[in-house]
Amino acid sequence: MSRRCELTGKGPMTGNNVSHAKNRTRRRFLPNLNDVTLQSETLGRGVKLRISAAALRSVDHRGGLDAFLAKAKDEELSANALKVKKEIAKAQASA
């Protein structure tokens, strides 16, 4: 399981631990990932995703999973999220 947000593509970053004596050692900053089930109004079911806490706030801000995926760039989305986006678009087109 990769440490990458399925909606925003946010992944680990690198930096330094800096001690009081200014000794530097390399470290990784991992994204705050959570396993969540988001409800899709168009599909009428929940979708399990592993997303960052910041992405969860963005989904709420944009008005739900359907609205978020409609504006999201395909390059940032995981294969699972891209599949859900296409299902939602197909359902909205037929409705």
N, C-alpha and C positions, 0 to 999 in steps of 0.2 A: 504494500500500500504506500503510494508516494505521499510525501508531505507537501501537497499542492492543493490549493483551493479549487474546487470544481467550477466555480462561477467566475472568479476574478483572475485565476491563474497565479495568485500570490504564492510564492515558495520561500524556501530558506534563504537567508542572506548571511553574509560572513562579516566579521569584524574582529575586534580585539577585546580581551579582558585586560584592563589596565589596573595594576596594583598601585598602592600608595607610593611605592618606590618607582613608579612609571615603567615597570616591567610589562611587556606586552606579549600575550599568548593568543593564538588564533582561537576563535569560537564561532558557533553558528547561532543565528537568531531564527528560531522556528516560528512559523505562523500559528496563531491560536485557532486550531481547527476543531470543529465540533461536528458530530454525526447528528443530522437533523432530518426530519421529515417535513417537507413543505407541501402545502395543499395547493393544487392547481384548480382554479375555478372552471377553466375550460374543459379539462379532462375529467374533473369530478373525482379525483383520487389524489393520494399523497405520493410524493416523490422523495426517495431517500437520497441525500447528498452529503458529502463531507466538505463543509465550507468554513471559511474563517468567520470570526465574530464580526469583523467589519463588513463582510459580504452580507451577513444576516441583517445588519442594520440597513444596508443599502437596499435589500429586498423589501424591507418594511417601508423605507422612505419612498420607493418608486411605486408602491401600491400592490405588492404581491409578486409571486414567482412569474406569472404570465407577463406582467408589464416589464419586469427586470429582464427576462430572456428576450423579449421583443427588441429591446434597445442594445443588448449585449453583443459584442463582436464575436464572431465565430472562432477566431484564433485564440481567444482567451478561455473559451469553454472547453471542458473535458468532453470525451466521446459520449459519456452518459448524459451530460447536460445538453449537448448538441442534439442528441436523439430526442430528448424531451422537448426541446425547442421546436424541432421539426414536427413532432406529434401535435403540439399546441397550434402551430401555424396551419397544419392540415385540418384540424378540428374547427378552427376559426373560419377557414376558407369554405368549408362545407356547410357551416351553420348560417 
